[in-house]
Amino acid sequence: MSADAGARRSRENSNNVIRTAVLTVASGGVTFLVTNGLDQPQAICIILSILIGGIALMVRFLVDFENRLAAVEQLERDGIADIKKMVGDAFSEISEATALFGLIEASALQTDLVTQLVRNSTNISPDSPPIVYRFVQQKIKEMSDFLKQLAEGGTVTYYGEDRDWLLGLTRTATASVDAISMAAVDHDLWRSEIGQRYLDAQRRAARDGRRVRRIFVLDTPDMEYEPELRRAYEEQREMLIEVRLLDRTAVPTPLQVQVRDLILFDDILAYETTPTTTDPRMAQVAETRLVLTDSRVKECTQLFRELWDVSRELRPAQSNR
């Protein structure tokens, strides 16, 4: 209780005492005047005055007592209601936490990884540097949205060139990695840091018995004789990656518009990239998409199979030109 509220309450109590005293004296005085006016003995006047004043005092006391008792009962009811609400909210939170933990236990993900994520996230508080706090908040939101989209089997889009999805999916593929490499997207990939890591992940996958295939799409017939392409072809063959070349002119007409930079993981997830331009010398990755829609993935799988069937091996060096 604040000092102002305490002072106000003290003044109210003082005023209440004064009113009670005035009422008692007034009741006794009126009684004395009435009895004295009726020519009653002095003793009777005094006794009746005291009696009526005492009765008035008792009535006032009982009224105040009843009011205070009602106020106490109301406070008790309000307190009980607040306690019930607090207990109910607490049990609701406990129930929600229990249900959430039950979902974690039933999840296909490793329970210790999920609990570790939650535990580590609690180490970031609003007292942390604002940039750290906001950055972590944004990353958690992105991860939440990413998991939601994956669980719903839709499409997840990353604006720009991704590396975490590419390397992570290659390392965790269980059966196969099938790739269509377009010059407009992969013209300088194999010399880059991410390209080297990507190839190493594919090399390890192929070494562990997983099927790894790549189709190099040739925009022009002369591309087959470019030293960089031939070197990439031979290096990847040595890594146990099955590699073929595909002439644009050999692509069946119905498939011409479907040829694009594409990677299929285990035939259940498609990784697609879109270039900013078709010019291999200036192209950059505009966006990256993870596609889990079953019908879309089946179309991508069928596309790769048909293109693989019409692709070919690299011609021997002595047969060049």
HUCOR-V206901 format. One record per run of one state. SS is the DSSP state (H for helix, E for strand, L for the rest). FROM is the first residue (numbers start at 1). TO is the last residue. Records with the same first field share a line. If there is no record, write none. Layout:
BEGIN
SS: FROM-TO ; FROM-TO
END
This chain:
BEGIN
L: 1-2 ; 38-41 ; 107-110 ; 122-129 ; 152-154 ; 159-163 ; 173-175 ; 182-182 ; 187-188 ; 192-192 ; 208-210 ; 219-220 ; 226-226 ; 239-241 ; 251-252 ; 259-261 ; 266-268 ; 276-284 ; 292-293 ; 311-311 ; 313-316 ; 320-321
H: 3-37 ; 42-106 ; 111-121 ; 130-151 ; 164-172 ; 183-186 ; 189-191 ; 193-207 ; 221-225 ; 227-238 ; 248-250 ; 253-258 ; 294-310 ; 317-319
E: 155-158 ; 176-181 ; 211-218 ; 242-247 ; 262-265 ; 269-275 ; 285-291 ; 312-312
END
